[in-house]
Amino acid sequence: MTVRYPDTPDGRYFVVRGRLWRKSDPRLDAEVREGLVKALMSARRAVRDAGDDSEAVAAARRAVDAAKVALGERGPVWWDDGAPDYNRHLAKNTPYADWFAGLPLG
C-alpha cells in the first residue's frame, strides 16, 4: 500500500500529520533527481550505520543535508515569486490554513 500525502495547490509542499514539507525542485532533470535521491538514501543509510561514531554520524548528516539542498528540499527556495518558505510549519499556521482545513479526513 502506497501512502499518498496531499500536495499544496501550488505544488511546493506535501503535508504529513499537518506539517508542510518542501518538495523537490520540479525543474530538476529526471536523471539528476534520481542521482540525488540515491545519494540521499545512501547518506541516510550511513547515518543509520554510523552507530556511536560521532564523526561518522556528523559526516553522514552533512551528506544528507547536501543532498536535500541539491534537491531543493532545504536551503534557498526553488520558486522565484518571492513567497516565503513554510517548510516544517504546521499548515494551520500558514496561508495554506483554509486549504488544509478543507481536506477530507482520512
MDTraj code that builds the backbone (N, CA, C; nanometers):
import mdtraj as md
import numpy as np

residues = "MET THR VAL ARG TYR PRO ASP THR PRO ASP GLY ARG TYR PHE VAL VAL ARG GLY ARG LEU TRP ARG LYS SER ASP PRO ARG LEU ASP ALA GLU VAL ARG GLU GLY LEU VAL LYS ALA LEU MET SER ALA ARG ARG ALA VAL ARG ASP ALA GLY ASP ASP SER GLU ALA VAL ALA ALA ALA ARG ARG ALA VAL ASP ALA ALA LYS VAL ALA LEU GLY GLU ARG GLY PRO VAL TRP TRP ASP ASP GLY ALA PRO ASP TYR ASN ARG HIS LEU ALA LYS ASN THR PRO TYR ALA ASP TRP PHE ALA GLY LEU PRO LEU GLY".split()
xyz = np.array([
    [0.0843, -0.1183, 0.0000],
    [0.0000, 0.0000, 0.0000],
    [0.0885, 0.1242, 0.0000],
    [0.0667, 0.2140, -0.0933],
    [0.1408, 0.3383, -0.1010],
    [0.0587, 0.4482, -0.0356],
    [0.1209, 0.5197, 0.0574],
    [0.0536, 0.6310, 0.1234],
    [0.0723, 0.7539, 0.0357],
    [-0.0342, 0.8258, 0.0128],
    [-0.0297, 0.9470, -0.0690],
    [-0.0581, 1.0654, 0.0214],
    [0.0396, 1.1538, 0.0331],
    [0.0231, 1.2742, 0.1132],
    [-0.0260, 1.3863, 0.0227],
    [-0.1148, 1.4717, 0.0725],
    [-0.1668, 1.5788, -0.0127],
    [-0.0598, 1.6833, -0.0445],
    [-0.0615, 1.7292, -0.1687],
    [0.0252, 1.8379, -0.2130],
    [-0.0518, 1.9686, -0.2030],
    [0.0176, 2.0749, -0.1650],
    [-0.0462, 2.2063, -0.1629],
    [-0.0848, 2.2437, -0.3058],
    [-0.1838, 2.3301, -0.3219],
    [-0.2293, 2.3655, -0.4566],
    [-0.1181, 2.4204, -0.5473],
    [-0.0183, 2.4860, -0.4895],
    [0.0904, 2.5405, -0.5711],
    [0.2028, 2.4400, -0.5959],
    [0.1918, 2.3198, -0.5382],
    [0.2891, 2.2146, -0.5609],
    [0.4215, 2.2313, -0.4892],
    [0.4278, 2.3220, -0.3939],
    [0.5550, 2.3473, -0.3242],
    [0.5783, 2.2542, -0.2060],
    [0.4722, 2.2048, -0.1468],
    [0.4829, 2.1236, -0.0258],
    [0.3906, 2.0028, -0.0344],
    [0.4203, 1.9032, 0.0485],
    [0.3247, 1.7976, 0.0782],
    [0.3035, 1.8023, 0.2288],
    [0.1948, 1.7434, 0.2758],
    [0.1576, 1.7545, 0.4162],
    [0.1583, 1.6164, 0.4804],
    [0.2285, 1.6078, 0.5942],
    [0.2312, 1.4856, 0.6746],
    [0.1977, 1.5257, 0.8177],
    [0.0910, 1.4652, 0.8708],
    [0.0450, 1.4957, 1.0066],
    [0.0338, 1.6452, 1.0320],
    [-0.0182, 1.7166, 0.9335],
    [-0.0458, 1.8590, 0.9481],
    [0.0725, 1.9506, 0.9227],
    [0.1877, 1.8934, 0.8948],
    [0.3090, 1.9736, 0.8762],
    [0.3479, 1.9777, 0.7284],
    [0.3900, 2.0975, 0.6834],
    [0.4332, 2.1160, 0.5458],
    [0.5784, 2.0734, 0.5300],
    [0.6052, 1.9992, 0.4226],
    [0.7408, 1.9565, 0.3893],
    [0.7676, 1.9978, 0.2449],
    [0.8757, 2.0724, 0.2235],
    [0.9062, 2.1234, 0.0899],
    [0.9380, 2.0082, -0.0054],
    [0.8801, 2.0159, -0.1238],
    [0.9037, 1.9158, -0.2270],
    [1.0313, 1.9491, -0.3037],
    [1.0809, 1.8513, -0.3739],
    [1.1975, 1.8708, -0.4587],
    [1.1649, 1.9683, -0.5709],
    [1.2673, 2.0312, -0.6210],
    [1.2533, 2.1257, -0.7315],
    [1.2035, 2.0508, -0.8551],
    [1.0848, 2.0840, -0.9051],
    [1.0301, 2.0112, -1.0200],
    [1.1053, 2.0392, -1.1500],
    [1.1930, 2.1376, -1.1498],
    [1.2690, 2.1695, -1.2710],
    [1.3919, 2.0799, -1.2876],
    [1.4223, 1.9986, -1.1856],
    [1.5379, 1.9098, -1.1957],
    [1.5153, 1.8052, -1.3045],
    [1.6190, 1.7817, -1.3815],
    [1.6169, 1.6758, -1.4811],
    [1.5947, 1.5424, -1.4091],
    [1.5166, 1.4546, -1.4668],
    [1.4829, 1.3268, -1.4031],
    [1.6073, 1.2468, -1.3657],
    [1.7069, 1.2448, -1.4526],
    [1.8289, 1.1697, -1.4250],
    [1.9069, 1.2320, -1.3082],
    [1.9132, 1.3637, -1.3056],
    [1.9805, 1.4344, -1.1957],
    [1.9070, 1.4086, -1.0655],
    [1.7742, 1.4200, -1.0701],
    [1.6942, 1.3963, -0.9500],
    [1.7163, 1.2545, -0.8977],
    [1.7155, 1.1580, -0.9871],
    [1.7351, 1.0186, -0.9469],
    [1.8711, 0.9995, -0.8784],
    [1.9738, 1.0605, -0.9325],
    [2.1062, 1.0512, -0.8717],
    [2.1104, 1.1145, -0.7340],
    [2.0436, 1.2281, -0.7191],
    [2.0398, 1.2952, -0.5894],
    [1.9609, 1.2149, -0.4867],
    [1.8519, 1.1531, -0.5290],
    [1.7736, 1.0687, -0.4383],
    [1.8566, 0.9486, -0.3940],
    [1.9311, 0.8896, -0.4862],
    [2.0188, 0.7776, -0.4487],
    [2.1245, 0.8228, -0.3484],
    [2.1814, 0.9417, -0.3696],
    [2.2801, 0.9954, -0.2760],
    [2.2172, 1.0202, -0.1393],
    [2.0946, 1.0700, -0.1382],
    [2.0231, 1.0946, -0.0132],
    [1.9988, 0.9639, 0.0619],
    [1.9525, 0.8623, -0.0085],
    [1.9259, 0.7336, 0.0569],
    [2.0553, 0.6723, 0.1103],
    [2.1625, 0.6842, 0.0348],
    [2.2921, 0.6333, 0.0798],
    [2.3381, 0.7065, 0.2054],
    [2.3206, 0.8379, 0.2072],
    [2.3597, 0.9171, 0.3241],
    [2.2742, 0.8812, 0.4454],
    [2.1461, 0.8574, 0.4240],
    [2.0595, 0.8170, 0.5356],
    [2.1020, 0.6808, 0.5910],
    [2.1399, 0.5897, 0.5025],
    [2.1907, 0.4605, 0.5496],
    [2.3199, 0.4792, 0.6278],
    [2.4044, 0.5720, 0.5835],
    [2.5303, 0.5991, 0.6535],
    [2.5041, 0.6538, 0.7934],
    [2.4006, 0.7362, 0.8090],
    [2.3631, 0.7854, 0.9426],
    [2.3236, 0.6661, 1.0296],
    [2.2408, 0.5806, 0.9753],
    [2.1953, 0.4623, 1.0491],
    [2.3122, 0.3730, 1.0893],
    [2.4036, 0.3535, 0.9967],
    [2.5133, 0.2594, 1.0185],
    [2.6292, 0.3166, 1.0993],
    [2.6287, 0.4461, 1.1241],
    [2.7411, 0.5097, 1.1932],
    [2.7484, 0.4729, 1.3409],
    [2.6373, 0.4277, 1.3957],
    [2.6375, 0.3856, 1.5359],
    [2.6789, 0.4966, 1.6292],
    [2.7758, 0.4685, 1.7153],
    [2.8210, 0.5656, 1.8153],
    [2.9389, 0.6497, 1.7675],
    [2.9768, 0.6349, 1.6425],
    [3.0897, 0.7112, 1.5882],
    [3.0418, 0.8525, 1.5536],
    [3.0646, 0.9463, 1.6447],
    [3.0099, 1.0811, 1.6283],
    [3.0625, 1.1509, 1.5032],
    [3.1878, 1.1249, 1.4651],
    [3.2408, 1.1865, 1.3430],
    [3.1727, 1.1301, 1.2192],
    [3.1482, 1.0001, 1.2180],
    [3.0796, 0.9377, 1.1048],
    [2.9349, 0.9854, 1.0968],
    [2.8702, 0.9986, 1.2119],
    [2.7321, 1.0492, 1.2139],
    [2.7286, 1.1906, 1.1576],
    [2.8207, 1.2753, 1.2035],
    [2.8237, 1.4144, 1.1571],
    [2.8482, 1.4216, 1.0071],
    [2.9412, 1.3415, 0.9567],
    [2.9698, 1.3412, 0.8126],
    [2.8486, 1.2933, 0.7331],
    [2.7824, 1.1897, 0.7824],
    [2.6644, 1.1369, 0.7135],
    [2.5509, 1.2388, 0.7147],
    [2.5338, 1.3077, 0.8250],
    [2.4284, 1.4110, 0.8320],
    [2.4585, 1.5268, 0.7375],
    [2.5857, 1.5614, 0.7237],
    [2.6223, 1.6653, 0.6267],
    [2.5898, 1.6196, 0.4852],
    [2.6101, 1.4917, 0.4569],
    [2.5775, 1.4375, 0.3244],
    [2.4266, 1.4388, 0.3004],
    [2.3487, 1.4066, 0.4031],
    [2.2022, 1.4148, 0.3920],
    [2.1619, 1.5580, 0.3598],
    [2.2155, 1.6527, 0.4358],
    [2.1808, 1.7932, 0.4149],
    [2.2194, 1.8389, 0.2748],
    [2.3382, 1.8013, 0.2289],
    [2.3834, 1.8418, 0.0949],
    [2.2897, 1.7882, -0.0129],
    [2.2470, 1.6644, 0.0011],
    [2.1555, 1.6062, -0.0980],
    [2.0204, 1.6773, -0.0946],
    [1.9708, 1.7079, 0.0245],
    [1.8412, 1.7747, 0.0352],
    [1.8480, 1.9174, -0.0200],
    [1.9599, 1.9855, 0.0015],
    [1.9770, 2.1190, -0.0561],
    [1.9810, 2.1091, -0.2084],
    [2.0557, 2.0133, -0.2609],
    [2.0643, 1.9957, -0.4060],
    [1.9285, 1.9622, -0.4677],
    [1.8461, 1.8887, -0.3943],
    [1.7115, 1.8554, -0.4420],
    [1.6157, 1.9744, -0.4318],
    [1.6524, 2.0742, -0.3530],
    [1.5654, 2.1903, -0.3335],
    [1.4749, 2.1779, -0.2138],
    [1.4919, 2.0721, -0.1342],
    [1.4065, 2.0495, -0.0178],
    [1.4508, 2.1315, 0.1035],
    [1.5737, 2.1789, 0.1010],
    [1.6282, 2.2664, 0.2047],
    [1.7061, 2.3767, 0.1351],
    [1.7490, 2.4743, 0.2139],
    [1.8277, 2.5841, 0.1577],
    [1.7393, 2.6831, 0.0855],
    [1.7965, 2.7544, -0.0105],
    [1.7175, 2.8541, -0.0830],
    [1.5985, 2.7891, -0.1535],
    [1.4870, 2.8602, -0.1548],
    [1.3673, 2.8068, -0.2214],
    [1.3901, 2.8006, -0.3717],
    [1.3197, 2.7097, -0.4372],
    [1.3354, 2.6928, -0.5807],
    [1.2360, 2.7755, -0.6613],
    [1.1393, 2.8379, -0.5971],
    [1.0462, 2.9233, -0.6697],
    [1.1004, 3.0657, -0.6693],
    [1.0503, 3.1474, -0.7623],
    [1.1076, 3.2809, -0.7793],
    [1.0056, 3.3937, -0.7708],
    [0.8925, 3.3671, -0.7035],
    [0.7912, 3.4722, -0.6932],
    [0.7991, 3.5502, -0.5616],
    [0.9020, 3.5226, -0.4818],
    [0.9197, 3.5957, -0.3566],
    [0.8413, 3.5417, -0.2391],
    [0.7640, 3.4355, -0.2600],
    [0.6854, 3.3782, -0.1499],
    [0.7791, 3.3192, -0.0447],
    [0.7450, 3.3358, 0.0829],
    [0.8304, 3.2817, 0.1891],
    [0.8251, 3.1300, 0.1948],
    [0.9192, 3.0750, 0.2675],
    [0.9278, 2.9303, 0.2849],
    [0.8554, 2.8907, 0.4136],
    [0.7639, 2.7959, 0.4025],
    [0.6912, 2.7452, 0.5192],
    [0.7287, 2.6005, 0.5494],
    [0.8454, 2.5580, 0.5041],
    [0.8908, 2.4220, 0.5297],
    [0.8900, 2.3943, 0.6796],
    [0.8330, 2.2799, 0.7156],
    [0.8236, 2.2309, 0.8528],
    [0.7238, 2.3069, 0.9401],
    [0.6523, 2.4026, 0.8848],
    [0.5489, 2.4727, 0.9608],
    [0.4207, 2.3904, 0.9618],
    [0.3409, 2.4072, 1.0653],
    [0.2082, 2.3467, 1.0662],
    [0.1224, 2.4198, 0.9637],
    [0.0550, 2.3454, 0.8794],
    [-0.0257, 2.4056, 0.7732],
    [-0.1293, 2.5020, 0.8297],
    [-0.1839, 2.4705, 0.9454],
    [-0.2887, 2.5556, 1.0037],
    [-0.2365, 2.6932, 1.0439],
    [-0.1046, 2.7094, 1.0505],
    [-0.0450, 2.8374, 1.0891],
    [0.0170, 2.9109, 0.9705],
    [-0.0248, 2.8754, 0.8504],
    [0.0319, 2.9339, 0.7287],
    [-0.0814, 2.9821, 0.6375],
    [-0.0462, 3.0462, 0.5274],
    [-0.1502, 3.0841, 0.4303],
    [-0.2232, 2.9642, 0.3690],
    [-0.1766, 2.8431, 0.3934],
    [-0.2431, 2.7224, 0.3432],
    [-0.3520, 2.6737, 0.4395],
    [-0.3772, 2.7449, 0.5470],
    [-0.4687, 2.7001, 0.6517],
    [-0.6085, 2.6669, 0.5980],
    [-0.6667, 2.7549, 0.5191],
    [-0.8028, 2.7295, 0.4681],
    [-0.8044, 2.6076, 0.3765],
    [-0.7061, 2.5969, 0.2892],
    [-0.6961, 2.4799, 0.2022],
    [-0.6850, 2.3531, 0.2859],
    [-0.5971, 2.3545, 0.3854],
    [-0.5750, 2.2383, 0.4698],
    [-0.7030, 2.2015, 0.5466],
    [-0.7721, 2.3012, 0.5987],
    [-0.8955, 2.2763, 0.6744],
    [-1.0026, 2.2106, 0.5869],
    [-0.9955, 2.2349, 0.4561],
    [-1.0936, 2.1778, 0.3644],
    [-1.0621, 2.0368, 0.3159],
    [-0.9482, 1.9828, 0.3551],
    [-0.9144, 1.8479, 0.3121],
    [-1.0027, 1.7458, 0.3826],
    [-1.0391, 1.6406, 0.3128],
    [-1.1182, 1.5356, 0.3779],
    [-1.0328, 1.4616, 0.4804],
    [-1.0929, 1.4254, 0.5906],
    [-1.0241, 1.3478, 0.6928],
    [-1.0124, 1.2049, 0.6434],
    [-0.9011, 1.1428, 0.6724],
    [-0.8926, 1.0075, 0.6239],
    [-0.7925, 0.9313, 0.6953],
])
top = md.Topology()
chain = top.add_chain()
for i, resn in enumerate(residues, 1):
    res = top.add_residue(resn, chain, resSeq=i)
    for name in ("N", "CA", "C"):
        top.add_atom(name, md.element.get_by_symbol(name[0]), res)
traj = md.Trajectory(xyz[None], top)
